[in-house]
Amino acid sequence: MKVTQKEEEITSLPVMEQFYTIQGEGIHAGRAAYFIRLGGCDVGCVWCDVKESWPIDSHPKHEIKAIVDQAMRFPARLIVITGGEPLMHNLDQLTAQLQTAGFETNIETSGAYPLSGSWDWICLSPKKFKQPLPEIYQAAHELKVIVYNKTDFKWAEQEASKVSAHCKLLLQPEWSKRAQMMPLIVDYVKAHPQWRVSLQTHKYLDIP
């Protein structure tokens, strides 16, 4: 495949942090995974727990080869690219090198930017603050809706109507509202079994 000039220019990316842990939420919860958190986000979730990731110029740029080499030091071959909003960056070169090295590539995104990269799993977590682009709905393998208040159930159904029939549907309580929202989510999933409950298990278990 011919490499575009845009792809050739992407040799480094702003990395807020990289760490080896257990995936705590979504369909792949419980699996050992290497996380790469990229800097930059303008979606503006009021309840974001990594607001320090938002400034795109506040994080050191790492060469893509160095990112892959660092990930290779750990035994798991599941990579999760997150942010911030990782699709603010062209991820074609990063995912190409990761997959060549034998990694399974997962992304967690709001879908607010054009899709780039080659993905084994796309977790779309849409936000009201900046709607996903139409193209990403049909590409998503997993729709994870954060429930912050009662009106989010109706919004979740609107978002679910845009994804493919094979997309997994998950409802996850916003952490600070979990006591109020969790009973509502349980009742909703019991009444609408096409949905699943997603928990931030890493926070319950105190895993970074």
Backbone as a ProteinNet text record, in pm:
[ID]
protein_1_A
[PRIMARY]
MKVTQKEEEITSLPVMEQFYTIQGEGIHAGRAAYFIRLGGCDVGCVWCDVKESWPIDSHPKHEIKAIVDQAMRFPARLIVITGGEPLMHNLDQLTAQLQTAGFETNIETSGAYPLSGSWDWICLSPKKFKQPLPEIYQAAHELKVIVYNKTDFKWAEQEASKVSAHCKLLLQPEWSKRAQMMPLIVDYVKAHPQWRVSLQTHKYLDIP
[TERTIARY]
84.5	0	88.3	56.2	133.7	116.1	227.7	225.8	208.7	113.1	89.1	191.1	202.6	293.6	253.9	123.2	76.7	124.4	118.3	162.2	312.5	389.1	534.7	577.5	502.5	540.2	514.9	428.8	395.8	496.7	603.2	704.9	708.8	637.9	633.7	496.3	461.7	330.9	346.5	259.9	266.1	207.7	289.8	247.9	240.7	122.9	107.8	163.4	129.8	180.9	165.9	248.6	240	251.8	168.4	174.7	112.8	159.8	112.9	18.6	-100.6	-201.4	-303.8	-417.7	-532.2	-638.9	-689.6	-801.4	-917.3	-966.6	-1064.9	-1209.3	-1235.1	-1373.2	-1400.4	-1528.2	-1566.9	-1557.7	-1571.3	-1573.9	-1445.2	-1332.3	-1203.3	-1158.8	-1248.2	-1214.5	-1155.1	-1051.1	-986.6	-862.7	-838.7	-722.4	-601.3	-484.8	-361.5	-342.7	-305.2	-295.4	-191.1	-129.6	-37.2	-112.1	-120.2	-193.8	-97.8	-137.5	-66.8	-166.6	-144.8	-235.8	-173.5	-236.8	-186.8	-242	-161.5	-203.4	-289.7	-377.9	-463.5	-608.7	-696.3	-840.8	-913.9	-1014.8	-1097.6	-1245.9	-1275.6	-1415.3	-1479.2	-1404	-1447.3	-1546.4	-1531.1	-1620.8	-1598.9	-1705.5	-1691.4	-1644.6	-1672.9	-1637.1	-1511	-1435.6	-1313.9	-1217.1	-1160	-1066.4	-920.7	-898.1	-761	-753.8	-802.5	-802.2	-661.1	-563.4	-424.7	-379.9	-458.5	-424.8	-468.9	-554.1	-615.9	-518.3	-421.5	-332.8	-243.5	-256.6	-186.3	-36.3	6.6	148.5	219	149.5	207.5	275.2	277.8	329.1	443.8	548.9	665.7	632.6	692.3	673.2	770	716.2	795.8	798	914	924.2	838.7	768.8	680.5	758.2	877.7	958.6	987.2	1014.8	1043.5	919.2	801.7	676.6	656.8	678.9	661.8	765.7	890.1	995.9	964	909.8	873	762.4	663.1	552.6	601.5	703.5	756.7	821.6	850.1	913.7	818.4	687.6	587.4	525.6	478.1	436.6	305.6	210.9	81.7	96.7	12.8	15.1	-116.5	-179.4	-296.9	-255.2	-274.8	-244.9	-375.8	-387.7	-503.2	-453.2	-497.8	-463.6	-578.8	-547.1	-650.9	-600.1	-674.9	-633.1	-689.6	-713.2	-723.7	-817.1	-807.1	-876.2	-770.2	-740.9	-628.8	-643.2	-766.3	-783.9	-759.5	-715.1	-664.1	-534.9	-475.5	-349.7	-371.5	-291.5	-294.5	-222.3	-292.6	-240	-204.8	-196.7	-166.3	-31.1	71.2	205.5	217.3	156.3	163.1	101.2	-19	-84.8	-16.7	37.2	107.6	228.9	304.6	423.4	385.2	278.4	233.7	186	108.9	58.2	170.2	267	383.1	457.7	458.8	525.7	440.6	319.3	236.1	132.7	105.5	9	-133.4	-228.5	-370.3	-397.8	-453.1	-469.5	-614.2	-632.9	-763.4	-754.6	-865.1	-870.3	-996	-983.4	-1096.8	-1108.2	-1220.1	-1233.6	-1374.7	-1382.9	-1513.6	-1567.7	-1481.5	-1523.1	-1537	-1484.3	-1502.1	-1407.6	-1310.5	-1213.4	-1211.4	-1162.1	-1161	-1083.4	-1133.4	-1072.1	-943.3	-836.2	-709.7	-656.1	-562.5	-507.8	-579.9	-518.9	-576.3	-608.3	-736.2	-781.8	-845.1	-807.3	-874.1	-1002.3	-1006.1	-1125.4	-1137.6	-1255.1	-1282.9	-1392.3	-1356.3	-1455.3	-1493.8	-1616.7	-1669.5	-1743.7	-1695	-1762	-1805.8	-1924.6	-1968.7	-1995.7	-1975.5	-1998.5	-2092.4	-2181.9	-2274.7	-2202	-2087.5	-2015.6	-1958.9	-1930.2	-1879.5	-1913.6	-2015	-2071.1	-1970.3	-1978	-1892.1	-1921.4	-1820.7	-1840.8	-1921.3	-2004.2	-2089.8	-2014	-1893.7	-1818.8	-1783.9	-1771	-1717	-1822.1	-1949.7	-2055	-2052.9	-2043.9	-2047.2	-1916.1	-1808.8	-1679.8	-1666.4	-1748.7	-1733.6	-1770.9	-1689	-1718.6	-1792.2	-1776.4	-1830.9	-1876.6	-1999.6	-2052.7	-2063.7	-1983.7	-1982.3	-2033	-2152.5	-2214.9	-2199.7	-2146.9	-2130.8	-2261.4	-2314.9	-2443.1	-2415.3	-2447.3	-2424.8	-2555	-2664.4	-2795.6	-2903.4	-3026	-3134.9	-3161.1	-3136.3	-3163.7	-3067.1	-2959	-2858.9	-2908	-3010.8	-3062.9	-3127.4	-3203.3	-3265.1	-3158.7	-3058.3	-2949.4	-2871.4	-2853.3	-2783.4	-2856.8	-2987.9	-3065.2	-3051.6	-3045.7	-3025	-2890	-2787.8	-2654.2	-2651.5	-2720.3	-2721.8	-2789	-2880.3	-2949.3	-2856.6	-2737.5	-2645.2	-2534.7	-2517.7	-2409.5	-2459.3	-2367.3	-2405.5	-2475.2	-2540.7	-2612.9	-2519.3	-2391.6	-2295.1	-2221.4	-2245.7	-2177.4	-2230	-2138.2	-2176.5	-2217.4	-2324.9	-2379.9	-2356.9	-2290.6	-2258.9	-2299.6	-2348.5	-2380.1	-2288.2	-2222.1	-2125.2	-2153.6	-2168.4	-2193.8	-2071.6	-2093.7	-1985.5	-1943.2	-1814.1	-1762	-1820.6	-1828.7	-1876.8	-2026.9	-2098	-2242.1	-2281.9	-2185.4	-2213.2	-2318.8	-2320.4	-2417.9	-2560.1	-2579.8	-2713.7	-2751.7	-2656	-2686.5	-2685.3	-2608	-2594.9	-2727.6	-2812.3	-2942.7	-3028.1	-3019.6	-3096.3	-3043.7	-2911.9	-2851.8	-2889.8	-2884.1	-2920.8	-3064.1	-3156.2	-3296	-3311.7	-3235.8	-3248.2	-3200	-3086.1	-3031.1	-3121.8	-3182.5	-3276.2	-3396.4	-3438.9	-3553.7	-3513.7	-3385.1	-3335.5	-3208.5	-3222.1	-3106.3	-3008.3	-3036.9	-2936.9	-2817.8	-2838.1	-2732.8	-2662.2	-2538.3	-2462.2	-2418.5	-2386.8	-2330.7	-2179	-2120.5	-1974.7	-1937.7	-1839.8	-1790.5	-1643.8	-1601.4	-1459.1	-1394.2	-1375	-1328.2	-1190.1	-1108.6	-974.7	-981.8	-1087.8	-1102.7	-1150.1	-1239.2	-1281.2	-1165	-1076.7	-964.8	-838.3	-844.9	-731.2	-611.7	-639.8	-535.6	-513.6	-389.4	-364.5	-413.9
-119.6	0	124.9	219.4	343	423.8	472.9	553.7	699.6	765.9	906.7	993.9	1116.9	1212.2	1235.2	1238.8	1262	1150.7	1025.4	912.6	917.4	957.7	962.5	1064.2	1168.9	1274.8	1238.3	1140.8	1103.6	1000.7	1048.4	959.1	963.7	1059.4	1070	1119.5	1090.9	1127.6	1178.6	1274.1	1322.4	1218.3	1170.1	1065.4	1122	1113.5	1154.6	1049.2	922.6	813.5	681.4	585.2	447.8	358	254.2	168.4	32.4	-66	-203.8	-232.1	-281.9	-297.5	-402.6	-400.6	-483.3	-391	-425.1	-346.8	-356.3	-240.7	-239.7	-232.6	-197.5	-174.9	-221.7	-231.7	-270.6	-420.1	-458.9	-599.9	-672.6	-603.9	-667.5	-654.9	-619.8	-606.2	-736.1	-721.1	-836	-883.8	-833.6	-875.9	-786.8	-848.5	-771.9	-689.9	-564.8	-475.7	-367.9	-325.1	-212.4	-90.1	13	134.5	242.7	309.7	426.4	541.7	636.7	751.7	870.6	910.2	1021.6	1153.9	1258.6	1391.5	1459.8	1547	1626.2	1584.4	1677.6	1653.1	1785.9	1802.6	1923	1888.1	1764.3	1722.5	1788.8	1800.7	1881.6	1817.8	1688.4	1623.2	1683.7	1731.6	1798.3	1702.7	1571.9	1473.8	1395.6	1440.2	1370	1356.6	1236.3	1214.5	1223.5	1262.4	1283.9	1416.9	1521.8	1652.4	1701.7	1647.5	1686.4	1640.6	1551.9	1507.1	1607.3	1700.9	1787.3	1872.8	1943.1	2029.3	1945.9	1966.2	1881.5	1906.5	2026.3	2061.3	2043	1985.5	1971	1836.3	1753.3	1618.2	1591.8	1526.8	1502.9	1409.9	1439	1353	1234.9	1117.2	995.8	939.1	894.4	827.5	700.5	674.1	557.2	429	418.5	297.7	279.5	388.9	380.3	337.6	383.7	343.5	192.9	141.6	-1.9	-82.2	-35.9	-105.8	-112.6	-5.3	-4.5	-105.7	-111.8	-206.7	-351.1	-375.5	-510	-564.9	-480.1	-524.5	-604.5	-598.8	-662.9	-781.1	-883.2	-1007.4	-1001.9	-915.9	-912.8	-851.5	-895.3	-842.1	-772.7	-716.2	-630.8	-487.2	-401.5	-258.8	-182.3	-87.4	1.6	144.3	207.7	347.2	432.3	525.3	607.1	749.9	832.7	971.9	1032.9	1164	1245.2	1185.6	1244.5	1191.8	1149	1018.4	972.8	1000.4	1010.7	1032.6	1177.4	1261.8	1392.4	1375.3	1255.6	1226.2	1118.5	1123.5	1016.3	895.2	784.1	666.8	552.6	581.3	477.9	411.7	493.6	438.9	365.9	419.3	355	216.5	205.9	75.1	-21.8	29.7	-57.3	-121.5	-41.9	-95.1	-187.7	-154.2	-240.8	-375.2	-373.9	-500.2	-584.1	-519.3	-591.5	-660.8	-598.2	-654.4	-759.3	-783.9	-889.6	-846.9	-717.3	-667.9	-664.7	-689.5	-666.2	-520.9	-445.4	-300.9	-265.4	-205.4	-154.9	-4.5	64	208.3	243.3	343.1	401	545.6	581.3	711.7	766.6	897.9	963.8	968.4	941.3	943.6	1082.5	1182.2	1320.7	1359.9	1274.2	1303	1188	1211.8	1106.6	983	869	742.2	721.1	691.7	653.4	533.9	462.2	344.3	217.7	104	-27.9	-92.9	-126.5	-164.3	-301.8	-378	-505	-482.7	-372.4	-342.7	-192.5	-139.7	3.1	18.4	79.2	113.6	259.8	281.3	416.2	457.5	562.8	617.2	759.6	775.1	906.1	1002.7	1129.6	1234.1	1340.1	1390.4	1494.8	1624.2	1643.5	1769.2	1788.1	1676.4	1682.4	1550.7	1550.2	1427.3	1354	1221.7	1144.6	1178.8	1158.3	1170.1	1050.2	1068.3	958.3	831.7	846.8	731.2	629	672.5	581.4	487.4	522.3	437.8	296.6	285.4	153.6	77.1	147.5	81.8	31.1	82.4	50.5	-94.6	-158.9	-293.3	-288	-177.7	-162.8	-18.9	-1.6	130.4	137.2	223.1	235.8	374.8	378.6	506.2	529.4	645.4	683.1	744.9	689.9	737	831.6	958.2	1063.3	1107.5	1099.1	1133.4	1052.3	1065.7	981.9	1001.4	1120.3	1146.4	1072.9	1021	954.5	821.6	762.3	637	660.7	766.1	798.7	832.2	906.4	942.4	817.7	723.7	599	522.7	519.1	449.7	519.5	650.7	724.9	690.3	680.3	644.5	499.5	411.5	269.7	247.9	335	320.6	348.1	402.9	441.1	338.5	242.6	145.8	21	-67.5	-189.7	-286.7	-385.3	-484.3	-570.9	-575.9	-660.1	-585.2	-457.5	-375.9	-409.6	-430.1	-457.7	-327.9	-332.2	-212.9	-218.8	-116.1	-113.4	18.5	9	125.9	125.8	238.2	247.3	370.9	356.1	473.7	564.1	694.3	788.8	770.5	765.3	718.8	795.9	926.7	1006.2	991.2	936.4	918.2	770.5	684.3	540.6	496.7	557.9	517.3	546.7	661.3	698.7	627.5	610.9	559.8	407.4	339.6	195.4	121.5	153.8	85.3	108.7	228.4	258.5	179	166.8	90.1	-57	-111.5	-252.3	-276.9	-190.6	-206.2	-191.8	-99.2	-74.5	-194.8	-251.5	-366.1	-488.6	-504	-615.1	-600.6	-476.9	-451.7	-445.8	-419.1	-406.7	-490.5	-622	-711.7	-705.3	-623.3	-603.5	-522.6	-456.2	-379.2	-463.6	-426.8	-487.3	-379	-421	-329.9	-329.8	-212	-197.8	-125.2	-178.2	-116.7	-80.1	22.4	56.3	-28.6	-155.6	-250.1	-214.9	-147.7	-111.1	-11.8	69.5	162	90.7	-5.3	-83.9	-163.7	-212.7	-296.2	-215.4	-85	3.2	-38.3	-63.7	-96.7	25	69.9	189	169.4
0	0	0	-82	-90.7	36.7	90.8	212.1	173	233.7	202.4	274.3	226.2	289.9	434.8	460.7	596.8	688.7	640.5	720.2	743.5	641.2	652.8	758.8	774.6	867	1013.2	1037.8	1174.4	1223.5	1284.6	1339.7	1491.1	1550.9	1695.9	1738.7	1863	1916.6	2059.8	2101.9	2240.4	2335.8	2425.8	2518.8	2659.9	2719.1	2858.6	2952.9	2924.4	3006.5	2931.7	2971.7	2923.2	3045.7	3051.9	3169.5	3139.9	3214.6	3202.8	3318.3	3287	3391.2	3347.6	3413.6	3376.3	3317.9	3199.9	3144.5	3242.7	3285.6	3392.8	3349.4	3223.1	3184.2	3041.8	3009.3	2874.3	2851.7	2726	2687.4	2726	2721.1	2746.6	2892.1	2981.5	3123.8	3176.1	3256.9	3318.4	3245.7	3124.6	3046.6	3076.4	3083	3094.5	2966.9	2982.9	2866.8	2891.3	2783	2787.4	2735.1	2818.4	2783.9	2735.5	2629.2	2579.1	2579.2	2669.4	2680.4	2607.8	2497.5	2418.2	2469.2	2456.3	2498.7	2395	2444.2	2357.6	2362.5	2397.6	2392.7	2402.1	2317.4	2323.2	2333.5	2377	2390.5	2511.6	2620.9	2734.1	2829.3	2857.8	2955	3093.7	3154.4	3284.1	3391.6	3374.9	3476.7	3441.2	3342.3	3300.8	3418.6	3435.5	3545.3	3500.9	3376.5	3327.8	3250.9	3313.4	3247.8	3217.1	3288.3	3260.8	3122.9	3061.9	2926.2	2819.7	2854	2753.4	2672.3	2735	2654.1	2563.3	2435.2	2339	2338.9	2378.8	2374.3	2508.2	2605.2	2739.4	2762.2	2659.8	2678.2	2581.3	2628.5	2542.8	2427.7	2313.7	2197.7	2204.1	2175.6	2175.2	2033.4	1990.5	1861.9	1864.4	1755.7	1749.2	1774.5	1719.1	1742.4	1890.8	1960.6	2103.9	2182.2	2138.8	2203.6	2190.6	2070.5	2045.6	2124.6	2124	2197.5	2346.1	2400.7	2542.6	2571.1	2484.1	2501.6	2493.9	2413.3	2395.8	2522.5	2618.7	2742.7	2830.5	2800.4	2885	2810.7	2884.9	2819	2742.1	2782.9	2713.7	2575	2484.3	2348.1	2314.2	2416	2398	2426.3	2327.9	2340.3	2342.9	2435.3	2439.1	2419.4	2311.9	2285	2334.8	2424.1	2485.3	2499.2	2571.1	2585.8	2711.9	2707.1	2588.8	2483.8	2367.2	2250	2149.7	2142.8	2060.5	1911.8	1861.3	1717.5	1675.2	1768.2	1727.6	1647.3	1655.8	1588.4	1482.7	1377.1	1278.5	1338.2	1348	1417.3	1322.2	1192.8	1095.1	1121.3	1141.8	1161.7	1294.9	1398.6	1529.6	1525.2	1471.1	1469.6	1373.9	1263.4	1170	1237.4	1311.3	1378	1493.5	1564.9	1674.4	1622	1515.5	1461.2	1399.5	1338.5	1286.9	1399.8	1517.8	1635	1706	1655.1	1710.3	1811.2	1819	1916.1	1859.5	1945.6	1919.1	1954.6	1862.4	1883.3	1916	2032.1	2076.2	2093.8	2068.4	2091	2167.3	2254.2	2324.3	2277.8	2215.7	2152.4	2165.7	2164.5	2159.9	2017.5	1919.8	1779.9	1720.9	1791.5	1746.6	1633.8	1604.3	1498.6	1398.4	1276.6	1174.3	1220.4	1180	1217.5	1138.6	1209.8	1148	1224.5	1164.3	1227.4	1185.3	1216.8	1189.1	1322.7	1344.6	1478	1481.5	1584	1611.4	1690.8	1766.1	1846.3	1865.1	1834.2	1851.8	1956.5	2068.4	2170.9	2151.2	2110.8	2091.9	2218.4	2280.6	2399.4	2367.2	2310.3	2261.4	2375.1	2346.2	2445.4	2386.7	2470.9	2426.3	2393.1	2455.1	2441.4	2300.9	2232	2094.7	2028.1	1945.3	1887.8	1799.1	1793.9	1703.3	1557.6	1473.8	1330.3	1280.8	1179.5	1132.9	1095.6	1041.1	990.1	1097.3	1222.9	1324.2	1380.9	1368.7	1427.5	1369.8	1239.3	1177	1197.5	1228.9	1252.5	1395.8	1486.5	1628.8	1659	1741.8	1791.3	1924.2	1992	2127.8	2146.4	2194.1	2228.1	2379.9	2439.5	2585.5	2622.8	2678.7	2712.9	2863	2898.5	3038.7	3086.9	3195.4	3249.3	3365.6	3343.2	3442.6	3507.5	3430.5	3485.9	3414.2	3458.4	3408.1	3259.4	3208.4	3067.1	2974.5	3029.3	2946	2888.9	2947.6	2892.3	2755.9	2745.1	2616.8	2513.7	2555.4	2465	2422	2514.8	2482.8	2372.8	2379	2275.6	2140.8	2142.7	2018	1956.7	2041.7	1992.5	1943.8	2014.4	1976.2	1841	1804.1	1675.4	1556.8	1584	1477	1452.9	1544.4	1529.9	1458.4	1423.5	1353.3	1448	1390.5	1470.8	1553	1515.8	1585.5	1696.7	1709	1809.4	1948.9	2043.5	2182	2250.2	2327.8	2392.3	2542.2	2596	2738.6	2801.8	2925.1	3005.7	3127.3	3149.4	3259.4	3343.3	3473.9	3556.9	3563.9	3557.1	3582.2	3728.6	3752.8	3882.2	4000.5	3990.9	4104	4126.3	4026.4	4036.5	4047.3	4074	4068.5	4170.1	4287.8	4389.7	4344.3	4276.9	4230.5	4101.2	4009.9	3876.9	3866.8	3951.9	3937.8	3951.8	4049.5	4056.6	3932.2	3875.2	3754.6	3635.5	3627.8	3518.1	3528.9	3649.1	3669.2	3623.6	3665.1	3624.7	3474.2	3414.8	3271.2	3191.3	3232	3159.4	3175.2	3290.9	3310	3217.2	3194.4	3106.5	2959.6	2932.4	2794.8	2782.3	2771.5	2780.7	2663.9	2564.3	2459.5	2512.1	2625.5	2690.2	2795.2	2826	2934	3031.8	3154.5	3254.2	3239.7	3236.5	3240.9	3369.1	3439.4	3563	3547.8	3618.2	3622	3731.6	3700.9	3803.1	3856.1	3776	3822.2	3939.2	3942.7	4053.6	4179.9	4163.2	4279.4	4337.3	4250.3	4293	4321.7	4301.2	4322.2	4236.2	4108.7	4011.8	3923.7	3905.5	3821.2	3678.7
[MASK]
++++++++++++++++++++++++++++++++++++++++++++++++++++++++++++++++++++++++++++++++++++++++++++++++++++++++++++++++++++++++++++++++++++++++++++++++++++++++++++++++++++++++++++++++++++++++++++++++++++++++++++++++

